[in-house]
Every structure is written in C-alpha cells, then in structure tokens.
Amino acid sequence: MSRVKRLHPVAIFLLFLSALRELFIPLIAAFIFGRGAASWDFPFTIYFIIGGFLFLFFYGYLKWLTFTYVIEEDELKIKQGILIKQQRFIRTERIYSIDITAGILQRLFQLVAVKIETAGGGIEPEVLLKALTKKEALLIKKQLLKEKVQVENEMIDSAEDDVGHIIQLEQSQTKWVLSNKDLVITALTSSGIGLAFMAILALVTQLEGWVPDEWIVETFGYLFHSSFIFIIVLILTMILLSWLISIVGTVLKYGRFTIIKKGDELEITRGILERRQLTLSLNRITAIRVVESVLRQPFGLVTVYVESAGGGSKDEQLSTVLFPIVNKKSIYEPLKQIAPDFVFDQPIEPLPRRAWIRYVIRKVVPAALIAGLITYFMPYGYVAMILIPMAILYGNLQFKNGGIGRNKGYLWISFRTVSRTLVIIPKQRIQALEVRQSFVQQIRSLFTIQVSILSSIIGKSFRLVDVSEKQKEDLLSWFSYKENEKELNHEE
C-alpha cells in the first residue's frame, strides 16, 4: 500500500454518471419551463447534447487521472484536482468507520466503493473511493483500521458477490442475522409508507404541466361532487400503493442483514441490489437509540440505532441501524452480545403531573384550528373534528412516554415525536447539557433539557420538555465537574 495508486478505470464511467445526474434536473427544468419544446432547434440540440456527454465523459476521465491515493506511516494521503490541486492527509486514528458498498454497476465489474468517515466528516463521507477491487478495498480497510484478519486471495478473486463473507474471521466472534421472517415483518411495519405517500402526492401535483386544464377541472369537479365513500376508497388506494412501495424498498435495503462482532469492532452488512458493509468501532459509539414506531409498537417490536462520530447515513438521519427489528421484551439478549456496555436496568422517572396540560394544549390548539378551516371550506369537512380527540390522545401519549433516568456512567431519555424513543448516552460522550425555561414554563416551574452528542460535524441533540425543577437540579449535579471530581476522589 506504500505505492501511489489510482481508482479502477470503471470509476471514469461512474464519475461521468455522477456529473450527469447533477445536471439532469436543471436540464429538464430548462427544457420544460424555458422557451418551450416547439421553439427548439432539434438538430442543434442533438449536437449540443452529444457534445455535453463527451465533455462530461472527458471531465470524468480527468478527475480519475488526477485522483491518487497512498497509505504511508499510518496516514492516508490523497491528491486530487484538475485545475486546483488538493492534497489531503488523514491519520488512521481519526478514522471512525469504513463503509464498503457494492452498487449494481460496481457488482457488474466485481468492484466495490469505500467510504471513509472521520470525526469531522460531516454529512458527506470524508473520503469516497468509487471503484476498487474487493482485494484492494479489504487491504485498505485492514491497514487503516489495523484489523487482525486474514484475507484469503482465493476467496477474494472468486466470483463471490457478498462483500460481508470474503474475510476469514477470527475464532472469537459473535454473529447476528436478520431472519427472512423478521425481514418480512420489518417491511410490513416500515414507517417508509409516509415518505412513499408524500412522493405519490408530489408526483400528482407535478401532473399539472402535462395534463390539459380541462381534464384537471373535470377530475377535481367529479371528486368534489362524489360520494364520501368514493373519496375514502381513493385515499385508501393511495395508502395501499404507498405501503407496497415501502415494503419493496425495505426488503431491498435490509435484505441479508448481518452483524459480525470481532473484538471491539462491528461489521454490519446489508442490502440486496446494493451491498453495503460498514465497519464500526464499539469504542466510538456515542449513543444508542431504541425506537418504537406507531406500526411496530402494538406488536412489541423496536428498531435499534447506533450514533457514532463520523458515521451514519442520510436516509437514517445520520445514524446506523444496529437491529432493523427486535422484540422489545428480549432486546437485552442480542444487545448483550453486540454492545454489552449498554445492557443494564433503565428505570424511567416520569415527568411531573402538572406538565400534562401543557402537552395536551400544544396539540389541541393547532388541531382545532385545522379542523375548523377544513369544516368551513370542504364538503364533509365536519369529519375533521376527529382531529381534536386524536390530538388529546397524542398529547397524553407524549406526556406518558416522557421521562429521564441515569446511573453513574449513563444517561437515558425517553420521549415521543411520532415514534417513541429511548436514547442511552454514556456520560463521557455528552458534549453539552443545556437547560432552558420559557416565560410560560416559569409559571409552573418547568424546564426543558437538551443533551448534545458528537454524531457528525453538526452533532445531534435530544430534548425533553417540561421536566421538574428537582429533575433539572439532579441532572446538573450529576453532570457537573465538581460531582465528577468527587467521584474520582472517592474511588482513589
């Protein structure tokens, strides 16, 4: 690895596609909303498009040609740049995780991509090596993370498609696999149905520019004069379609999910179309989140996330899924095998009773305003009045699910937004503890606490609203420097 290297030549095509994807939406928008298709000079337009493709391909070639990397003396050195030359030096101790993925195009050429995350990497990976051979990726991973593993050349050079099974593991290991049954349950109860539904609505709203105005007027006129049953059936059909889309997406994302623990490191492998392997150090975990979604809570099922400095992905809110689905009652069993430091009794101290009315009012007031507007402007709008009792129920759930707990080395906070969440934070991983009190909170002697941890360059915070003054004082005393000093002196 002390020799200067370039990415695999397939990276030229991947860089070309990446540049083309960035320009695709602006070009489509210019074509639709610009001068109009009728006024375009199509022979010239075709030449322009071909020329643009050639330029982007040449640009991808230059980026590939000017990108080199080498590992020397526990340091990753990268040189890149076409017009402006850049040099980057990343020490191995700064590296928090290495993510190995294999998309469809990469798998066609038996290649993988390597994403290297550091403590200050931000939302995007610190380093992205788009196209490497499997052998090269594993050698980089071994040297940067100093893994004590044996790489079998025969297995690497074979047509093995699963990145997570091309390493000869040590004897001391722990393995957790998501079964096909649990994968189906994960897909059926996925919260992605909401995103899929919003995507369908967004697609419908974009049809205005493609569908004649007369057709839109007739369609909406028909809907407004249709029966209530027909409208309900239409909404249920859209929800069912969203659910099916969510199921397919979840299966493709979490299929063949495996966790392998080797010493203090976790290898998380998942994905059907795009295989992804993330290597994460247990010593760099800053928090664990246990999330009960609305669909999974009735079945006693939860999803467990890991927060780590420099890790996580955009679609998981800069977190990493540790267990896609697990039974809440037996959560300690797999967690004890994978992250035993987070396994202990976690009693929750509830919020003060006087905070209940504030939780309910905060939900009822906007619900009543929305219900009133819908009732006034929409046919059958009076049905929207059901939002008020739903808001009362939601506020009551938020109050009941709110709470806090701690022991000598850990803090845990329970709260609900839509899903119920329990976040467990090691004391030494807390970056900041903030206490606020609004004017209205002063009347009832309530406070808001906010705990911040290192999860990316922007960090991540968890907030609990309307704790009592005693809870606030106890928490500040627990976190204070003087209290820590007393504990150290007592231990000595």
C-alpha positions as a Python dict, from the first residue, in 0.01 Angstrom:
ca = {
    (1, 'M'): (0, 0, 0),
    (2, 'S'): (304, 231, 2),
    (3, 'R'): (275, 266, -377),
    (4, 'V'): (73, 555, -527),
    (5, 'K'): (-246, 416, -683),
    (6, 'R'): (-549, 523, -884),
    (7, 'L'): (-906, 401, -878),
    (8, 'H'): (-1020, 127, -1116),
    (9, 'P'): (-1081, 264, -1471),
    (10, 'V'): (-1454, 189, -1429),
    (11, 'A'): (-1451, 495, -1200),
    (12, 'I'): (-1436, 712, -1515),
    (13, 'F'): (-1782, 594, -1613),
    (14, 'L'): (-1912, 631, -1255),
    (15, 'L'): (-1781, 988, -1235),
    (16, 'F'): (-1945, 1061, -1569),
    (17, 'L'): (-2280, 932, -1441),
    (18, 'S'): (-2242, 1131, -1120),
    (19, 'A'): (-2184, 1456, -1312),
    (20, 'L'): (-2472, 1374, -1548),
    (21, 'R'): (-2708, 1313, -1255),
    (22, 'E'): (-2626, 1654, -1106),
    (23, 'L'): (-2713, 1826, -1435),
    (24, 'F'): (-3017, 1615, -1520),
    (25, 'I'): (-3280, 1804, -1318),
    (26, 'P'): (-3161, 2154, -1425),
    (27, 'L'): (-3160, 2047, -1792),
    (28, 'I'): (-3511, 1901, -1770),
    (29, 'A'): (-3636, 2216, -1595),
    (30, 'A'): (-3478, 2437, -1861),
    (31, 'F'): (-3635, 2230, -2137),
    (32, 'I'): (-3985, 2236, -1983),
    (33, 'F'): (-4002, 2587, -1842),
    (34, 'G'): (-3771, 2761, -2088),
    (35, 'R'): (-3854, 2856, -2442),
    (36, 'G'): (-4073, 2552, -2497),
    (37, 'A'): (-4015, 2236, -2700),
    (38, 'A'): (-4169, 2379, -3019),
    (39, 'S'): (-3905, 2653, -3048),
    (40, 'W'): (-3603, 2428, -3000),
    (41, 'D'): (-3373, 2370, -3297),
    (42, 'F'): (-3358, 1992, -3268),
    (43, 'P'): (-3055, 1920, -3494),
    (44, 'F'): (-2857, 2177, -3296),
    (45, 'T'): (-3000, 2042, -2971),
    (46, 'I'): (-2889, 1688, -3054),
    (47, 'Y'): (-2536, 1809, -3133),
    (48, 'F'): (-2537, 2007, -2810),
    (49, 'I'): (-2643, 1702, -2606),
    (50, 'I'): (-2380, 1479, -2770),
    (51, 'G'): (-2115, 1744, -2708),
    (52, 'G'): (-2224, 1775, -2345),
    (53, 'F'): (-2199, 1399, -2298),
    (54, 'L'): (-1847, 1394, -2445),
    (55, 'F'): (-1745, 1686, -2224),
    (56, 'L'): (-1877, 1516, -1909),
    (57, 'F'): (-1703, 1191, -2002),
    (58, 'F'): (-1374, 1378, -2058),
    (59, 'Y'): (-1430, 1556, -1725),
    (60, 'G'): (-1475, 1219, -1553),
    (61, 'Y'): (-1153, 1095, -1717),
    (62, 'L'): (-957, 1397, -1591),
    (63, 'K'): (-1096, 1352, -1237),
    (64, 'W'): (-992, 986, -1244),
    (65, 'L'): (-648, 1071, -1384),
    (66, 'T'): (-574, 1338, -1122),
    (67, 'F'): (-702, 1135, -823),
    (68, 'T'): (-434, 929, -649),
    (69, 'Y'): (-404, 778, -302),
    (70, 'V'): (-140, 606, -91),
    (71, 'I'): (-112, 480, 268),
    (72, 'E'): (221, 557, 433),
    (73, 'E'): (316, 552, 800),
    (74, 'D'): (-39, 525, 937),
    (75, 'E'): (-160, 806, 714),
    (76, 'L'): (-389, 813, 410),
    (77, 'K'): (-264, 1065, 153),
    (78, 'I'): (-490, 1182, -129),
    (79, 'K'): (-407, 1409, -422),
    (80, 'Q'): (-683, 1536, -648),
    (81, 'G'): (-796, 1831, -856),
    (82, 'I'): (-799, 1922, -1226),
    (83, 'L'): (-727, 2296, -1217),
    (84, 'I'): (-675, 2341, -843),
    (85, 'K'): (-457, 2072, -689),
    (86, 'Q'): (-556, 1949, -343),
    (87, 'Q'): (-369, 1729, -100),
    (88, 'R'): (-537, 1565, 199),
    (89, 'F'): (-369, 1381, 485),
    (90, 'I'): (-584, 1169, 716),
    (91, 'R'): (-431, 997, 1017),
    (92, 'T'): (-558, 647, 1091),
    (93, 'E'): (-655, 739, 1448),
    (94, 'R'): (-905, 994, 1309),
    (95, 'I'): (-1092, 728, 1113),
    (96, 'Y'): (-1414, 624, 1286),
    (97, 'S'): (-1567, 388, 1033),
    (98, 'I'): (-1517, 239, 688),
    (99, 'D'): (-1823, 166, 476),
    (100, 'I'): (-1785, -79, 186),
    (101, 'T'): (-2071, -78, -65),
    (102, 'A'): (-2133, -257, -392),
    (103, 'G'): (-2395, -99, -617),
    (104, 'I'): (-2542, -256, -928),
    (105, 'L'): (-2283, -109, -1166),
    (106, 'Q'): (-1994, -194, -935),
    (107, 'R'): (-2112, -551, -895),
    (108, 'L'): (-2120, -596, -1272),
    (109, 'F'): (-1741, -544, -1269),
    (110, 'Q'): (-1679, -720, -933),
    (111, 'L'): (-1588, -386, -771),
    (112, 'V'): (-1683, -203, -452),
    (113, 'A'): (-1687, 155, -324),
    (114, 'V'): (-1516, 256, 2),
    (115, 'K'): (-1646, 540, 220),
    (116, 'I'): (-1413, 654, 497),
    (117, 'E'): (-1569, 850, 785),
    (118, 'T'): (-1384, 1065, 1037),
    (119, 'A'): (-1494, 1259, 1347),
    (120, 'G'): (-1528, 1581, 1148),
    (121, 'G'): (-1650, 1431, 825),
    (122, 'G'): (-1992, 1595, 820),
    (123, 'I'): (-2289, 1466, 623),
    (124, 'E'): (-2080, 1353, 325),
    (125, 'P'): (-1802, 1093, 372),
    (126, 'E'): (-1454, 1230, 432),
    (127, 'V'): (-1318, 1012, 152),
    (128, 'L'): (-1507, 826, -122),
    (129, 'L'): (-1320, 576, -338),
    (130, 'K'): (-1578, 497, -605),
    (131, 'A'): (-1430, 190, -770),
    (132, 'L'): (-1184, -57, -619),
    (133, 'T'): (-1135, -428, -643),
    (134, 'K'): (-1254, -626, -343),
    (135, 'K'): (-898, -723, -258),
    (136, 'E'): (-781, -361, -264),
    (137, 'A'): (-1076, -247, -50),
    (138, 'L'): (-1008, -509, 215),
    (139, 'L'): (-637, -427, 224),
    (140, 'I'): (-719, -58, 273),
    (141, 'K'): (-963, -145, 548),
    (142, 'K'): (-715, -376, 717),
    (143, 'Q'): (-436, -120, 720),
    (144, 'L'): (-646, 182, 820),
    (145, 'L'): (-834, 4, 1098),
    (146, 'K'): (-541, -224, 1186),
    (147, 'E'): (-767, -528, 1178),
    (148, 'K'): (-621, -862, 1276),
    (149, 'V'): (-784, -1061, 998),
    (150, 'Q'): (-658, -1294, 732),
    (151, 'V'): (-753, -1213, 374),
    (152, 'E'): (-784, -1520, 157),
    (153, 'N'): (-684, -1436, -201),
    (154, 'E'): (-863, -1739, -337),
    (155, 'M'): (-1194, -1620, -193),
    (156, 'I'): (-1141, -1260, -300),
    (157, 'D'): (-1052, -1349, -656),
    (158, 'S'): (-1356, -1572, -690),
    (159, 'A'): (-1696, -1458, -810),
    (160, 'E'): (-1821, -1422, -453),
    (161, 'D'): (-2081, -1146, -460),
    (162, 'D'): (-2126, -1094, -89),
    (163, 'V'): (-1874, -842, 44),
    (164, 'G'): (-1951, -947, 401),
    (165, 'H'): (-1829, -1304, 352),
    (166, 'I'): (-1490, -1263, 187),
    (167, 'I'): (-1290, -1231, 509),
    (168, 'Q'): (-1151, -1524, 704),
    (169, 'L'): (-1277, -1435, 1051),
    (170, 'E'): (-1109, -1493, 1383),
    (171, 'Q'): (-1241, -1771, 1604),
    (172, 'S'): (-1365, -1526, 1871),
    (173, 'Q'): (-1665, -1368, 1703),
    (174, 'T'): (-2035, -1304, 1751),
    (175, 'K'): (-2281, -1311, 1465),
    (176, 'W'): (-2639, -1181, 1442),
    (177, 'V'): (-2850, -1239, 1129),
    (178, 'L'): (-3188, -1089, 1038),
    (179, 'S'): (-3409, -1386, 951),
    (180, 'N'): (-3638, -1386, 648),
    (181, 'K'): (-3940, -1383, 880),
    (182, 'D'): (-3812, -1072, 1062),
    (183, 'L'): (-3728, -911, 727),
    (184, 'V'): (-4090, -952, 615),
    (185, 'I'): (-4216, -807, 945),
    (186, 'T'): (-3970, -516, 909),
    (187, 'A'): (-4104, -445, 561),
    (188, 'L'): (-4471, -475, 660),
    (189, 'T'): (-4431, -234, 953),
    (190, 'S'): (-4190, 11, 791),
    (191, 'S'): (-4253, 380, 850),
    (192, 'G'): (-4144, 446, 493),
    (193, 'I'): (-4511, 436, 393),
    (194, 'G'): (-4536, 804, 487),
    (195, 'L'): (-4247, 902, 260),
    (196, 'A'): (-4387, 695, -25),
    (197, 'F'): (-4730, 858, 19),
    (198, 'M'): (-4577, 1206, 9),
    (199, 'A'): (-4380, 1110, -302),
    (200, 'I'): (-4702, 1000, -476),
    (201, 'L'): (-4872, 1327, -379),
    (202, 'A'): (-4574, 1524, -511),
    (203, 'L'): (-4592, 1330, -838),
    (204, 'V'): (-4964, 1404, -869),
    (205, 'T'): (-4907, 1777, -815),
    (206, 'Q'): (-4648, 1779, -1096),
    (207, 'L'): (-4901, 1645, -1347),
    (208, 'E'): (-5048, 1994, -1388),
    (209, 'G'): (-4794, 2088, -1653),
    (210, 'W'): (-4851, 1770, -1854),
    (211, 'V'): (-5228, 1723, -1834),
    (212, 'P'): (-5481, 1951, -2013),
    (213, 'D'): (-5655, 2202, -1787),
    (214, 'E'): (-5997, 2075, -1896),
    (215, 'W'): (-5917, 1725, -1774),
    (216, 'I'): (-5797, 1857, -1433),
    (217, 'V'): (-6111, 2071, -1389),
    (218, 'E'): (-6336, 1780, -1478),
    (219, 'T'): (-6149, 1540, -1249),
    (220, 'F'): (-6149, 1765, -941),
    (221, 'G'): (-6507, 1866, -1011),
    (222, 'Y'): (-6602, 1500, -1015),
    (223, 'L'): (-6417, 1440, -687),
    (224, 'F'): (-6587, 1732, -513),
    (225, 'H'): (-6928, 1603, -615),
    (226, 'S'): (-6851, 1238, -550),
    (227, 'S'): (-6973, 1044, -254),
    (228, 'F'): (-6783, 1033, 70),
    (229, 'I'): (-6728, 658, 24),
    (230, 'F'): (-6559, 711, -314),
    (231, 'I'): (-6313, 965, -166),
    (232, 'I'): (-6228, 729, 120),
    (233, 'V'): (-6168, 443, -127),
    (234, 'L'): (-5939, 667, -335),
    (235, 'I'): (-5734, 764, -28),
    (236, 'L'): (-5710, 401, 86),
    (237, 'T'): (-5590, 301, -262),
    (238, 'M'): (-5311, 559, -246),
    (239, 'I'): (-5216, 438, 103),
    (240, 'L'): (-5206, 75, -18),
    (241, 'L'): (-4984, 169, -313),
    (242, 'S'): (-4753, 362, -77),
    (243, 'W'): (-4739, 60, 154),
    (244, 'L'): (-4638, -172, -131),
    (245, 'I'): (-4364, 69, -241),
    (246, 'S'): (-4239, 89, 119),
    (247, 'I'): (-4232, -290, 150),
    (248, 'V'): (-4023, -336, -164),
    (249, 'G'): (-3782, -60, -64),
    (250, 'T'): (-3732, -202, 287),
    (251, 'V'): (-3667, -556, 159),
    (252, 'L'): (-3408, -427, -89),
    (253, 'K'): (-3243, -215, 179),
    (254, 'Y'): (-3226, -462, 470),
    (255, 'G'): (-3217, -796, 290),
    (256, 'R'): (-2932, -1025, 400),
    (257, 'F'): (-2868, -812, 708),
    (258, 'T'): (-2579, -946, 919),
    (259, 'I'): (-2376, -819, 1214),
    (260, 'I'): (-2040, -974, 1294),
    (261, 'K'): (-1858, -866, 1610),
    (262, 'K'): (-1483, -918, 1620),
    (263, 'G'): (-1327, -782, 1934),
    (264, 'D'): (-1423, -416, 1965),
    (265, 'E'): (-1537, -382, 1604),
    (266, 'L'): (-1870, -443, 1434),
    (267, 'E'): (-1916, -533, 1068),
    (268, 'I'): (-2271, -455, 954),
    (269, 'T'): (-2359, -594, 611),
    (270, 'R'): (-2691, -543, 433),
    (271, 'G'): (-2867, -486, 100),
    (272, 'I'): (-2984, -688, -199),
    (273, 'L'): (-2932, -461, -501),
    (274, 'E'): (-2665, -252, -329),
    (275, 'R'): (-2449, -447, -85),
    (276, 'R'): (-2314, -235, 198),
    (277, 'Q'): (-2062, -324, 466),
    (278, 'L'): (-1992, -81, 749),
    (279, 'T'): (-1711, -134, 999),
    (280, 'L'): (-1778, 46, 1327),
    (281, 'S'): (-1574, 60, 1647),
    (282, 'L'): (-1762, -3, 1973),
    (283, 'N'): (-1531, 242, 2149),
    (284, 'R'): (-1664, 526, 1932),
    (285, 'I'): (-2035, 476, 1992),
    (286, 'T'): (-2179, 797, 2135),
    (287, 'A'): (-2536, 677, 2194),
    (288, 'I'): (-2789, 404, 2122),
    (289, 'R'): (-3149, 479, 2025),
    (290, 'V'): (-3437, 235, 2071),
    (291, 'V'): (-3727, 346, 1851),
    (292, 'E'): (-4086, 216, 1865),
    (293, 'S'): (-4275, 328, 1556),
    (294, 'V'): (-4653, 360, 1554),
    (295, 'L'): (-4691, 46, 1340),
    (296, 'R'): (-4449, -165, 1544),
    (297, 'Q'): (-4540, -63, 1898),
    (298, 'P'): (-4865, -268, 1912),
    (299, 'F'): (-4660, -580, 1831),
    (300, 'G'): (-4389, -504, 2089),
    (301, 'L'): (-4124, -452, 1820),
    (302, 'V'): (-3849, -188, 1811),
    (303, 'T'): (-3563, -71, 1589),
    (304, 'V'): (-3221, -6, 1743),
    (305, 'Y'): (-2992, 268, 1605),
    (306, 'V'): (-2630, 349, 1682),
    (307, 'E'): (-2495, 704, 1698),
    (308, 'S'): (-2124, 739, 1628),
    (309, 'A'): (-1893, 1026, 1550),
    (310, 'G'): (-1845, 1050, 1175),
    (311, 'G'): (-2085, 765, 1097),
    (312, 'G'): (-2441, 724, 979),
    (313, 'S'): (-2627, 779, 654),
    (314, 'K'): (-2865, 1045, 525),
    (315, 'D'): (-3167, 816, 498),
    (316, 'E'): (-3125, 712, 863),
    (317, 'Q'): (-3083, 1067, 998),
    (318, 'L'): (-2704, 1027, 1020),
    (319, 'S'): (-2742, 716, 1235),
    (320, 'T'): (-2665, 349, 1172),
    (321, 'V'): (-2924, 74, 1209),
    (322, 'L'): (-2797, -186, 1454),
    (323, 'F'): (-3107, -409, 1463),
    (324, 'P'): (-3376, -341, 1198),
    (325, 'I'): (-3632, -515, 1416),
    (326, 'V'): (-3620, -694, 1751),
    (327, 'N'): (-3869, -783, 2024),
    (328, 'K'): (-3869, -517, 2295),
    (329, 'K'): (-3904, -769, 2576),
    (330, 'S'): (-3599, -965, 2463),
    (331, 'I'): (-3389, -672, 2339),
    (332, 'Y'): (-3120, -727, 2604),
    (333, 'E'): (-3027, -1067, 2460),
    (334, 'P'): (-2892, -952, 2119),
    (335, 'L'): (-2771, -620, 2262),
    (336, 'K'): (-2568, -803, 2527),
    (337, 'Q'): (-2391, -997, 2252),
    (338, 'I'): (-2319, -693, 2033),
    (339, 'A'): (-2289, -394, 2272),
    (340, 'P'): (-2283, -529, 2629),
    (341, 'D'): (-2187, -193, 2788),
    (342, 'F'): (-2539, -63, 2714),
    (343, 'V'): (-2719, -350, 2884),
    (344, 'F'): (-2846, -264, 3234),
    (345, 'D'): (-3173, -175, 3407),
    (346, 'Q'): (-3309, 158, 3285),
    (347, 'P'): (-3591, 276, 3514),
    (348, 'I'): (-3767, 589, 3389),
    (349, 'E'): (-3852, 879, 3618),
    (350, 'P'): (-4174, 1027, 3471),
    (351, 'L'): (-4248, 1392, 3407),
    (352, 'P'): (-4433, 1591, 3678),
    (353, 'R'): (-4812, 1566, 3664),
    (354, 'R'): (-4854, 1942, 3616),
    (355, 'A'): (-4684, 1913, 3274),
    (356, 'W'): (-4978, 1708, 3134),
    (357, 'I'): (-5198, 2007, 3050),
    (358, 'R'): (-4916, 2174, 2853),
    (359, 'Y'): (-4858, 1863, 2641),
    (360, 'V'): (-5229, 1840, 2559),
    (361, 'I'): (-5280, 2211, 2484),
    (362, 'R'): (-4982, 2220, 2248),
    (363, 'K'): (-5153, 1957, 2033),
    (364, 'V'): (-5520, 2054, 2069),
    (365, 'V'): (-5489, 2422, 1965),
    (366, 'P'): (-5342, 2362, 1615),
    (367, 'A'): (-5568, 2059, 1564),
    (368, 'A'): (-5877, 2270, 1644),
    (369, 'L'): (-5769, 2545, 1402),
    (370, 'I'): (-5708, 2298, 1118),
    (371, 'A'): (-6037, 2116, 1185),
    (372, 'G'): (-6227, 2447, 1182),
    (373, 'L'): (-6078, 2554, 847),
    (374, 'I'): (-6149, 2216, 687),
    (375, 'T'): (-6508, 2218, 820),
    (376, 'Y'): (-6570, 2564, 677),
    (377, 'F'): (-6417, 2518, 331),
    (378, 'M'): (-6454, 2147, 247),
    (379, 'P'): (-6762, 1930, 189),
    (380, 'Y'): (-6795, 1670, 463),
    (381, 'G'): (-6535, 1879, 645),
    (382, 'Y'): (-6702, 1819, 978),
    (383, 'V'): (-6533, 1478, 978),
    (384, 'A'): (-6209, 1667, 1052),
    (385, 'M'): (-6335, 1730, 1406),
    (386, 'I'): (-6196, 1386, 1485),
    (387, 'L'): (-5856, 1559, 1489),
    (388, 'I'): (-5935, 1713, 1829),
    (389, 'P'): (-5975, 1387, 2029),
    (390, 'M'): (-5678, 1246, 1834),
    (391, 'A'): (-5472, 1548, 1942),
    (392, 'I'): (-5572, 1492, 2306),
    (393, 'L'): (-5467, 1127, 2277),
    (394, 'Y'): (-5139, 1223, 2111),
    (395, 'G'): (-5055, 1485, 2375),
    (396, 'N'): (-5136, 1236, 2652),
    (397, 'L'): (-4906, 977, 2489),
    (398, 'Q'): (-4622, 1230, 2464),
    (399, 'F'): (-4661, 1311, 2833),
    (400, 'K'): (-4671, 946, 2942),
    (401, 'N'): (-4372, 850, 2727),
    (402, 'G'): (-4157, 1137, 2852),
    (403, 'G'): (-3906, 1063, 3126),
    (404, 'I'): (-3544, 1051, 3230),
    (405, 'G'): (-3304, 822, 3414),
    (406, 'R'): (-2936, 793, 3496),
    (407, 'N'): (-2676, 593, 3682),
    (408, 'K'): (-2310, 655, 3749),
    (409, 'G'): (-2197, 634, 3388),
    (410, 'Y'): (-2506, 667, 3166),
    (411, 'L'): (-2800, 896, 3099),
    (412, 'W'): (-3118, 780, 2925),
    (413, 'I'): (-3405, 992, 2799),
    (414, 'S'): (-3749, 873, 2685),
    (415, 'F'): (-3966, 1089, 2459),
    (416, 'R'): (-4210, 1071, 2170),
    (417, 'T'): (-4236, 1271, 1850),
    (418, 'V'): (-4429, 1034, 1626),
    (419, 'S'): (-4237, 726, 1736),
    (420, 'R'): (-4146, 654, 2095),
    (421, 'T'): (-3770, 682, 2150),
    (422, 'L'): (-3534, 580, 2428),
    (423, 'V'): (-3182, 719, 2385),
    (424, 'I'): (-2898, 584, 2603),
    (425, 'I'): (-2591, 809, 2626),
    (426, 'P'): (-2260, 739, 2804),
    (427, 'K'): (-2174, 1025, 3038),
    (428, 'Q'): (-1831, 1081, 2884),
    (429, 'R'): (-1989, 1114, 2537),
    (430, 'I'): (-2209, 1412, 2628),
    (431, 'Q'): (-2073, 1722, 2457),
    (432, 'A'): (-2310, 1971, 2619),
    (433, 'L'): (-2603, 1980, 2861),
    (434, 'E'): (-2836, 2277, 2823),
    (435, 'V'): (-3131, 2388, 3039),
    (436, 'R'): (-3394, 2636, 2915),
    (437, 'Q'): (-3705, 2788, 3066),
    (438, 'S'): (-3964, 2988, 2873),
    (439, 'F'): (-4189, 3252, 3028),
    (440, 'V'): (-4485, 3012, 3037),
    (441, 'Q'): (-4271, 2738, 3191),
    (442, 'Q'): (-4172, 2974, 3473),
    (443, 'I'): (-4537, 2988, 3584),
    (444, 'R'): (-4540, 2612, 3651),
    (445, 'S'): (-4169, 2573, 3746),
    (446, 'L'): (-4091, 2354, 3445),
    (447, 'F'): (-3777, 2331, 3233),
    (448, 'T'): (-3654, 2195, 2900),
    (449, 'I'): (-3329, 1999, 2891),
    (450, 'Q'): (-3121, 1934, 2581),
    (451, 'V'): (-2831, 1689, 2557),
    (452, 'S'): (-2585, 1714, 2266),
    (453, 'I'): (-2352, 1440, 2143),
    (454, 'L'): (-2099, 1407, 1864),
    (455, 'S'): (-2266, 1230, 1571),
    (456, 'S'): (-2128, 1423, 1272),
    (457, 'I'): (-1977, 1764, 1209),
    (458, 'I'): (-2313, 1918, 1305),
    (459, 'G'): (-2366, 1688, 1604),
    (460, 'K'): (-2701, 1566, 1732),
    (461, 'S'): (-2921, 1677, 2021),
    (462, 'F'): (-3202, 1516, 2221),
    (463, 'R'): (-3457, 1726, 2406),
    (464, 'L'): (-3706, 1660, 2684),
    (465, 'V'): (-3969, 1927, 2753),
    (466, 'D'): (-4124, 2017, 3090),
    (467, 'V'): (-3908, 1841, 3346),
    (468, 'S'): (-3944, 1941, 3711),
    (469, 'E'): (-3701, 2164, 3896),
    (470, 'K'): (-3580, 1870, 4104),
    (471, 'Q'): (-3514, 1663, 3791),
    (472, 'K'): (-3325, 1955, 3642),
    (473, 'E'): (-3111, 2012, 3954),
    (474, 'D'): (-3034, 1641, 3992),
    (475, 'L'): (-2925, 1619, 3630),
    (476, 'L'): (-2700, 1925, 3651),
    (477, 'S'): (-2545, 1793, 3970),
    (478, 'W'): (-2486, 1454, 3806),
    (479, 'F'): (-2317, 1615, 3506),
    (480, 'S'): (-2121, 1886, 3685),
    (481, 'Y'): (-1742, 1888, 3700),
    (482, 'K'): (-1740, 1907, 4081),
    (483, 'E'): (-1952, 1594, 4106),
    (484, 'N'): (-1716, 1409, 3873),
    (485, 'E'): (-1422, 1525, 4081),
    (486, 'K'): (-1587, 1393, 4399),
    (487, 'E'): (-1639, 1054, 4235),
    (488, 'L'): (-1273, 1034, 4130),
    (489, 'N'): (-1153, 1128, 4481),
    (490, 'H'): (-1388, 870, 4632),
    (491, 'E'): (-1251, 598, 4400),
    (492, 'E'): (-894, 690, 4497),
}
